[in-house]
Amino acid sequence: MKKIFIGNFAFSMTEGELRSMFEPHGQVESVTIVTDRNTGRSRGFAFVEMTDNGAADKAIAALNGMDSGGRPLTVNEARPKVERGPRGGGFDRGHARQRREPRW
């Protein structure tokens, strides 16, 4: 199974449209459009998983640079996800840890 990155597509594109773009090249296992956490709108990129690696390579070659609403698609093999450490939350940004003696 190969995971493919698709970028620079129109924000209005749906998972069904992406699936129909890739299905002529081989069996599509899944389509995931990445959305903004706050608004729920598309961020303009997605991932498609195809079961056959050879078909995935052919799809990448055929679709990379293809016009999508006046924008050239970026289609390539997805890089492995990089694990990041814990992300700090909160509003103090670490300043609370730097307690100082009061100046009297």
Secondary structure as the mmCIF struct_conf table of DSSP 4:
data_model
#
loop_
_struct_conf.conf_type_id
_struct_conf.id
_struct_conf.beg_label_comp_id
_struct_conf.beg_label_asym_id
_struct_conf.beg_label_seq_id
_struct_conf.end_label_comp_id
_struct_conf.end_label_asym_id
_struct_conf.end_label_seq_id
STRN STRN1 LYS A 2 GLY A 7
BEND BEND1 ASN A 8 ASN A 8
TURN_TY1_P TURN_TY1_P1 PHE A 11 SER A 12
HELX_RH_AL_P HELX_RH_AL_P1 GLU A 15 PHE A 22
HELX_RH_3T_P HELX_RH_3T_P1 GLU A 23 HIS A 25
BEND BEND2 GLY A 26 GLY A 26
STRN STRN2 VAL A 28 THR A 35
TURN_TY1_P TURN_TY1_P2 ARG A 37 THR A 39
STRN STRN3 SER A 42 MET A 50
BEND BEND3 THR A 51 THR A 51
HELX_RH_AL_P HELX_RH_AL_P2 ASN A 53 LEU A 63
TURN_TY1_P TURN_TY1_P3 ASN A 64 GLY A 65
STRN STRN4 ASP A 67 SER A 68
TURN_TY1_P TURN_TY1_P4 GLY A 69 GLY A 70
STRN STRN5 ARG A 71 PRO A 72
STRN STRN6 THR A 74 GLU A 77
HELX_LH_PP_P HELX_LH_PP_P1 ALA A 78 GLU A 83
HELX_LH_PP_P HELX_LH_PP_P2 PRO A 86 GLY A 88
BEND BEND4 GLY A 90 ASP A 92
TURN_TY1_P TURN_TY1_P5 ARG A 93 GLY A 94
HELX_RH_3T_P HELX_RH_3T_P2 HIS A 95 ARG A 97
BEND BEND5 GLN A 98 GLN A 98
#
